[in-house]
Amino acid sequence: MEFLFRRTKVLEGQIDDFLDAVSQGALLFKHTIKNYLNQEDEAFNRNIATIRKLEKEADQLRRSVENYLYTHSLIPEHRGDVLGLLENMDNVIDTAKSSLNCFSIETPDIKPQLVNDFLSLADKAALAAEAVVMASRDFFRDANAVKDHLHKVYFYEKEADKIADSLRRRIFRLEIDLSHKIHLGAFVKHVDLLADRAEEVADRLSIYTIKRSA
């Protein structure tokens, strides 16, 4: 199947740039959490600034694509699905930025014995986000290939959930104040939320793909 907006190179480029921004945001999410856990303050702050810039660029690109679709009256039969997909993908990078911003503001005291679990959780969440970006690219180019990536989104989201549940159990068995346990538990949810957002996009993308292939 050809690109959904064949002969519209400007729009194709904008959508690619938008998905690139989301993909880079997912990668930065993982690395920035690693920076925080390793107390690499300079790299952490630099990556926080970068993901904020990426989120802003993604938002601008999404609006530009939306305006282009309406002003040029393109694909009216698929326009709602495309706009819905872009809005939900924008939520993915926004969640990554917001979660990292919470680390910057609240500076949770993560115990050394929890570091590897937090790293593993961040890795699985980022992989889920990256997989849904790949699925979204295929939606525009070859709808038949979307499912090849959707199953990866669901796999990584389930793995993230398993790690998150195990990590929260470990936290609430530590000999620390209850307030500290609650604070750390909240940050488990912050990290895991990226995988949840990716799953939400995958659910919608599955429906959009069926409609486009019909």
C-alpha positions as YAML, in Angstrom:
chain: A
units: angstrom
residues:
- id: 1
  name: MET
  ca: [0.00, 0.00, 0.00]
- id: 2
  name: GLU
  ca: [1.36, 3.44, -0.90]
- id: 3
  name: PHE
  ca: [1.97, 6.28, 1.49]
- id: 4
  name: LEU
  ca: [-1.39, 7.53, 2.72]
- id: 5
  name: PHE
  ca: [-0.64, 11.03, 1.37]
- id: 6
  name: ARG
  ca: [0.91, 10.08, -1.96]
- id: 7
  name: ARG
  ca: [2.29, 12.98, -3.99]
- id: 8
  name: THR
  ca: [2.28, 15.17, -0.85]
- id: 9
  name: LYS
  ca: [5.98, 15.24, 0.05]
- id: 10
  name: VAL
  ca: [5.69, 18.21, 2.40]
- id: 11
  name: LEU
  ca: [3.14, 16.45, 4.56]
- id: 12
  name: GLU
  ca: [5.08, 13.18, 4.42]
- id: 13
  name: GLY
  ca: [8.17, 15.00, 5.68]
- id: 14
  name: GLN
  ca: [6.27, 16.67, 8.52]
- id: 15
  name: ILE
  ca: [4.81, 13.38, 9.71]
- id: 16
  name: ASP
  ca: [8.25, 11.75, 9.58]
- id: 17
  name: ASP
  ca: [9.72, 14.63, 11.58]
- id: 18
  name: PHE
  ca: [6.92, 14.36, 14.11]
- id: 19
  name: LEU
  ca: [7.47, 10.63, 14.61]
- id: 20
  name: ASP
  ca: [11.22, 11.19, 14.81]
- id: 21
  name: ALA
  ca: [10.64, 13.61, 17.68]
- id: 22
  name: VAL
  ca: [8.49, 11.10, 19.54]
- id: 23
  name: SER
  ca: [11.05, 8.34, 18.98]
- id: 24
  name: GLN
  ca: [13.91, 10.53, 20.21]
- id: 25
  name: GLY
  ca: [11.82, 11.45, 23.23]
- id: 26
  name: ALA
  ca: [11.41, 7.77, 24.12]
- id: 27
  name: LEU
  ca: [15.14, 7.18, 23.85]
- id: 28
  name: LEU
  ca: [15.91, 10.26, 25.92]
- id: 29
  name: PHE
  ca: [13.41, 9.14, 28.54]
- id: 30
  name: LYS
  ca: [15.41, 5.98, 29.21]
- id: 31
  name: HIS
  ca: [18.79, 7.72, 29.18]
- id: 32
  name: THR
  ca: [17.65, 10.62, 31.36]
- id: 33
  name: ILE
  ca: [16.31, 8.31, 34.06]
- id: 34
  name: LYS
  ca: [19.65, 6.49, 33.94]
- id: 35
  name: ASN
  ca: [21.39, 9.85, 34.36]
- id: 36
  name: TYR
  ca: [19.25, 10.57, 37.42]
- id: 37
  name: LEU
  ca: [19.86, 7.18, 39.01]
- id: 38
  name: ASN
  ca: [23.61, 7.48, 38.40]
- id: 39
  name: GLN
  ca: [23.60, 11.04, 39.79]
- id: 40
  name: GLU
  ca: [24.87, 12.46, 36.50]
- id: 41
  name: ASP
  ca: [23.39, 15.88, 37.12]
- id: 42
  name: GLU
  ca: [24.84, 17.69, 34.12]
- id: 43
  name: ALA
  ca: [23.68, 15.08, 31.62]
- id: 44
  name: PHE
  ca: [20.31, 14.83, 33.38]
- id: 45
  name: ASN
  ca: [19.63, 18.56, 33.13]
- id: 46
  name: ARG
  ca: [20.84, 18.67, 29.53]
- id: 47
  name: ASN
  ca: [18.52, 15.85, 28.50]
- id: 48
  name: ILE
  ca: [15.60, 17.41, 30.36]
- id: 49
  name: ALA
  ca: [16.10, 20.57, 28.28]
- id: 50
  name: THR
  ca: [16.34, 18.51, 25.09]
- id: 51
  name: ILE
  ca: [13.14, 16.55, 25.66]
- id: 52
  name: ARG
  ca: [11.27, 19.76, 26.44]
- id: 53
  name: LYS
  ca: [12.46, 21.12, 23.09]
- id: 54
  name: LEU
  ca: [11.46, 17.90, 21.32]
- id: 55
  name: GLU
  ca: [7.99, 17.95, 22.88]
- id: 56
  name: LYS
  ca: [7.50, 21.54, 21.74]
- id: 57
  name: GLU
  ca: [8.65, 20.67, 18.21]
- id: 58
  name: ALA
  ca: [6.33, 17.65, 18.10]
- id: 59
  name: ASP
  ca: [3.40, 19.81, 19.18]
- id: 60
  name: GLN
  ca: [4.15, 22.37, 16.47]
- id: 61
  name: LEU
  ca: [4.50, 19.67, 13.81]
- id: 62
  name: ARG
  ca: [1.21, 18.08, 14.85]
- id: 63
  name: ARG
  ca: [-0.59, 21.41, 14.49]
- id: 64
  name: SER
  ca: [1.07, 22.00, 11.13]
- id: 65
  name: VAL
  ca: [-0.11, 18.61, 9.83]
- id: 66
  name: GLU
  ca: [-3.62, 19.25, 11.12]
- id: 67
  name: ASN
  ca: [-3.77, 22.64, 9.38]
- id: 68
  name: TYR
  ca: [-2.42, 21.15, 6.16]
- id: 69
  name: LEU
  ca: [-5.03, 18.39, 6.16]
- id: 70
  name: TYR
  ca: [-7.89, 20.86, 6.58]
- id: 71
  name: THR
  ca: [-6.67, 23.63, 4.28]
- id: 72
  name: HIS
  ca: [-5.96, 21.18, 1.44]
- id: 73
  name: SER
  ca: [-9.06, 19.02, 2.11]
- id: 74
  name: LEU
  ca: [-6.98, 15.84, 2.14]
- id: 75
  name: ILE
  ca: [-8.27, 12.30, 2.84]
- id: 76
  name: PRO
  ca: [-11.60, 13.28, 4.43]
- id: 77
  name: GLU
  ca: [-12.41, 9.57, 4.93]
- id: 78
  name: HIS
  ca: [-9.26, 9.04, 7.06]
- id: 79
  name: ARG
  ca: [-8.71, 12.52, 8.47]
- id: 80
  name: GLY
  ca: [-10.30, 11.86, 11.86]
- id: 81
  name: ASP
  ca: [-8.21, 8.73, 12.38]
- id: 82
  name: VAL
  ca: [-4.99, 10.48, 11.38]
- id: 83
  name: LEU
  ca: [-5.67, 13.41, 13.67]
- id: 84
  name: GLY
  ca: [-6.56, 11.05, 16.52]
- id: 85
  name: LEU
  ca: [-3.34, 9.10, 15.98]
- id: 86
  name: LEU
  ca: [-1.21, 12.25, 15.98]
- id: 87
  name: GLU
  ca: [-2.87, 13.56, 19.14]
- id: 88
  name: ASN
  ca: [-2.30, 10.28, 20.94]
- id: 89
  name: MET
  ca: [1.30, 10.04, 19.78]
- id: 90
  name: ASP
  ca: [1.79, 13.58, 21.05]
- id: 91
  name: ASN
  ca: [0.58, 12.32, 24.43]
- id: 92
  name: VAL
  ca: [3.41, 9.77, 24.41]
- id: 93
  name: ILE
  ca: [6.19, 12.36, 24.25]
- id: 94
  name: ASP
  ca: [4.27, 14.67, 26.58]
- id: 95
  name: THR
  ca: [4.10, 11.85, 29.15]
- id: 96
  name: ALA
  ca: [7.84, 11.24, 28.80]
- id: 97
  name: LYS
  ca: [8.54, 14.93, 29.37]
- id: 98
  name: SER
  ca: [6.13, 15.23, 32.30]
- id: 99
  name: SER
  ca: [7.53, 12.14, 34.04]
- id: 100
  name: LEU
  ca: [11.09, 13.39, 33.73]
- id: 101
  name: ASN
  ca: [9.99, 16.80, 34.94]
- id: 102
  name: CYS
  ca: [8.67, 15.13, 38.11]
- id: 103
  name: PHE
  ca: [12.12, 13.65, 38.73]
- id: 104
  name: SER
  ca: [13.61, 17.12, 38.31]
- id: 105
  name: ILE
  ca: [11.13, 18.81, 40.66]
- id: 106
  name: GLU
  ca: [10.61, 16.17, 43.38]
- id: 107
  name: THR
  ca: [14.09, 14.56, 43.33]
- id: 108
  name: PRO
  ca: [13.03, 11.17, 44.78]
- id: 109
  name: ASP
  ca: [15.52, 9.38, 47.01]
- id: 110
  name: ILE
  ca: [15.81, 6.05, 45.20]
- id: 111
  name: LYS
  ca: [17.64, 3.45, 47.25]
- id: 112
  name: PRO
  ca: [20.64, 1.69, 45.61]
- id: 113
  name: GLN
  ca: [18.95, -1.73, 45.76]
- id: 114
  name: LEU
  ca: [16.11, -0.38, 43.59]
- id: 115
  name: VAL
  ca: [18.23, 1.20, 40.86]
- id: 116
  name: ASN
  ca: [18.40, -1.82, 38.54]
- id: 117
  name: ASP
  ca: [14.65, -2.33, 38.71]
- id: 118
  name: PHE
  ca: [13.99, 1.31, 37.86]
- id: 119
  name: LEU
  ca: [16.42, 1.05, 34.94]
- id: 120
  name: SER
  ca: [14.72, -2.09, 33.67]
- id: 121
  name: LEU
  ca: [11.29, -0.47, 33.98]
- id: 122
  name: ALA
  ca: [12.44, 2.60, 32.06]
- id: 123
  name: ASP
  ca: [13.93, 0.38, 29.36]
- id: 124
  name: LYS
  ca: [10.71, -1.60, 28.81]
- id: 125
  name: ALA
  ca: [8.58, 1.55, 28.81]
- id: 126
  name: ALA
  ca: [10.85, 3.15, 26.21]
- id: 127
  name: LEU
  ca: [10.79, 0.01, 24.06]
- id: 128
  name: ALA
  ca: [6.99, 0.06, 24.09]
- id: 129
  name: ALA
  ca: [7.02, 3.70, 22.96]
- id: 130
  name: GLU
  ca: [9.57, 3.01, 20.23]
- id: 131
  name: ALA
  ca: [7.52, 0.05, 18.95]
- id: 132
  name: VAL
  ca: [4.38, 2.16, 18.67]
- id: 133
  name: VAL
  ca: [6.33, 4.78, 16.70]
- id: 134
  name: MET
  ca: [7.36, 2.06, 14.22]
- id: 135
  name: ALA
  ca: [3.76, 0.86, 14.00]
- id: 136
  name: SER
  ca: [2.62, 4.42, 13.32]
- id: 137
  name: ARG
  ca: [5.16, 4.84, 10.51]
- id: 138
  name: ASP
  ca: [3.80, 1.70, 8.86]
- id: 139
  name: PHE
  ca: [0.24, 2.99, 9.20]
- id: 140
  name: PHE
  ca: [1.12, 5.73, 6.72]
- id: 141
  name: ARG
  ca: [3.21, 3.56, 4.40]
- id: 142
  name: ASP
  ca: [2.00, -0.04, 4.60]
- id: 143
  name: ALA
  ca: [-1.00, -0.73, 6.81]
- id: 144
  name: ASN
  ca: [-0.48, -4.47, 6.39]
- id: 145
  name: ALA
  ca: [2.80, -4.23, 8.33]
- id: 146
  name: VAL
  ca: [1.37, -2.42, 11.38]
- id: 147
  name: LYS
  ca: [0.57, -5.62, 13.27]
- id: 148
  name: ASP
  ca: [4.25, -6.65, 13.05]
- id: 149
  name: HIS
  ca: [4.99, -3.92, 15.58]
- id: 150
  name: LEU
  ca: [1.79, -3.79, 17.62]
- id: 151
  name: HIS
  ca: [2.45, -7.14, 19.29]
- id: 152
  name: LYS
  ca: [5.79, -5.73, 20.49]
- id: 153
  name: VAL
  ca: [4.01, -2.79, 22.11]
- id: 154
  name: TYR
  ca: [1.76, -5.14, 24.06]
- id: 155
  name: PHE
  ca: [4.67, -7.40, 25.00]
- id: 156
  name: TYR
  ca: [6.80, -4.58, 26.40]
- id: 157
  name: GLU
  ca: [3.84, -2.99, 28.17]
- id: 158
  name: LYS
  ca: [3.11, -6.27, 29.96]
- id: 159
  name: GLU
  ca: [6.78, -6.65, 30.88]
- id: 160
  name: ALA
  ca: [6.78, -3.11, 32.25]
- id: 161
  name: ASP
  ca: [3.69, -3.89, 34.34]
- id: 162
  name: LYS
  ca: [5.36, -6.98, 35.79]
- id: 163
  name: ILE
  ca: [8.45, -5.03, 36.76]
- id: 164
  name: ALA
  ca: [6.37, -2.19, 38.19]
- id: 165
  name: ASP
  ca: [4.32, -4.54, 40.38]
- id: 166
  name: SER
  ca: [7.43, -6.32, 41.63]
- id: 167
  name: LEU
  ca: [9.20, -3.04, 42.29]
- id: 168
  name: ARG
  ca: [6.31, -1.59, 44.29]
- id: 169
  name: ARG
  ca: [6.18, -4.75, 46.41]
- id: 170
  name: ARG
  ca: [9.89, -4.40, 47.13]
- id: 171
  name: ILE
  ca: [9.46, -0.74, 48.02]
- id: 172
  name: PHE
  ca: [6.70, -1.41, 50.53]
- id: 173
  name: ARG
  ca: [8.81, -4.05, 52.22]
- id: 174
  name: LEU
  ca: [11.72, -1.70, 52.82]
- id: 175
  name: GLU
  ca: [12.38, -0.40, 56.31]
- id: 176
  name: ILE
  ca: [11.80, 3.23, 55.44]
- id: 177
  name: ASP
  ca: [9.11, 5.75, 56.34]
- id: 178
  name: LEU
  ca: [5.67, 5.20, 54.83]
- id: 179
  name: SER
  ca: [5.81, 8.63, 53.20]
- id: 180
  name: HIS
  ca: [9.04, 7.60, 51.47]
- id: 181
  name: LYS
  ca: [7.43, 4.36, 50.28]
- id: 182
  name: ILE
  ca: [4.46, 6.25, 48.86]
- id: 183
  name: HIS
  ca: [6.76, 8.73, 47.14]
- id: 184
  name: LEU
  ca: [8.83, 5.99, 45.51]
- id: 185
  name: GLY
  ca: [5.67, 4.10, 44.53]
- id: 186
  name: ALA
  ca: [4.42, 7.19, 42.74]
- id: 187
  name: PHE
  ca: [7.60, 7.32, 40.69]
- id: 188
  name: VAL
  ca: [7.19, 3.71, 39.67]
- id: 189
  name: LYS
  ca: [3.85, 4.78, 38.22]
- id: 190
  name: HIS
  ca: [5.46, 7.81, 36.54]
- id: 191
  name: VAL
  ca: [7.90, 5.58, 34.67]
- id: 192
  name: ASP
  ca: [5.35, 2.87, 33.87]
- id: 193
  name: LEU
  ca: [2.90, 5.44, 32.50]
- id: 194
  name: LEU
  ca: [4.91, 5.79, 29.30]
- id: 195
  name: ALA
  ca: [4.26, 2.11, 28.48]
- id: 196
  name: ASP
  ca: [0.56, 2.61, 29.26]
- id: 197
  name: ARG
  ca: [0.38, 5.54, 26.85]
- id: 198
  name: ALA
  ca: [2.03, 3.45, 24.15]
- id: 199
  name: GLU
  ca: [-0.53, 0.71, 24.70]
- id: 200
  name: GLU
  ca: [-3.38, 3.21, 24.39]
- id: 201
  name: VAL
  ca: [-2.02, 4.35, 21.02]
- id: 202
  name: ALA
  ca: [-1.61, 0.72, 19.91]
- id: 203
  name: ASP
  ca: [-5.26, 0.01, 20.73]
- id: 204
  name: ARG
  ca: [-6.44, 2.92, 18.62]
- id: 205
  name: LEU
  ca: [-3.96, 2.17, 15.85]
- id: 206
  name: SER
  ca: [-5.26, -1.37, 15.58]
- id: 207
  name: ILE
  ca: [-8.76, -0.04, 14.89]
- id: 208
  name: TYR
  ca: [-7.53, 2.65, 12.47]
- id: 209
  name: THR
  ca: [-5.57, 0.03, 10.53]
- id: 210
  name: ILE
  ca: [-8.58, -2.25, 10.16]
- id: 211
  name: LYS
  ca: [-10.62, 0.69, 8.86]
- id: 212
  name: ARG
  ca: [-7.93, 1.71, 6.40]
- id: 213
  name: SER
  ca: [-7.46, -1.85, 5.10]
- id: 214
  name: ALA
  ca: [-11.18, -2.45, 4.65]
...
